[in-house]
């Protein structure tokens, strides 16, 4: 009896499972294709609180101060754009310079990341972060 | 027509299995997102840093989150600086001081919180620190969201 019924049904193709599977695949791809952000690492050194950096000559040091208002490079206040232009020329003259970044406690973290990013752009890798 | 009445007593399991699989996929996807990290942290752009591939990080790595309000956490568990220092020290004893320390700090947080975390790292014996920034905003989420 069963085989008889099967033979009768076979010519009709049941589309339901196929549609189910297609929907499931669609949902799967919609969920997984949502792309993630690509992250980057900005490497820096944190010197020990009461240790200076005696191995570096002061002439080969670039000093960036970061306050709540913005950037100060070697004593001159400037915007992010100016900091980039200045660091670009400095990186060409002194390749292995140590960049000392001093942040005040009330400065936003954004400025530190921006300064680190510019330093990485010009391949300045000796970066030290101080807090004051 | 006659076939329909014959079939009725048999319970077709296929749609039920389909639904169960769908639920499994749904929970796998959502549960992973809920536990991993502090989702409120918005990172600044850092297009020139070294590209960070989470799969390539050694198991010894440590990620510290700092929220907008200065809350310090690891794996979404709030921690004080002493706890961070202790965790770092444990890792230094096990792997030496050369493991990656990643700080995911919100771009709006004050440097004070970041400084506390960095001091905890140096007290624990690690001087090399990496900050996480966004290289490419593929997900379309801006830092203001």
Interface residues (C-beta under 8 A of the other chain):
Chain A: X5 X8 X9 X16 X17 X20 X21 X24 X27 X28 X31 X32 X34 X35 X36 X37 X38 X39 X40 X41 X42 X43 X44 X45 X46 X47 X48 X49 X66 X103 X104 X105 X106 X107 X108 X109 X110 X112 X113 X114 X116 X117 X118 X120 X121 X129 X131
Chain B: X3 X6 X14 X15 X18 X21 X22 X25 X29 X43 X44 X45 X46 X47 X48 X49 X50 X51 X52 X66 X100 X102 X105 X106 X107 X108 X109 X110 X111 X112 X114 X115 X118 X119 X121 X122 X127 X128 X129 X130 X131 X132 X133 X134 X135 X136 X137 X138 X139 X141
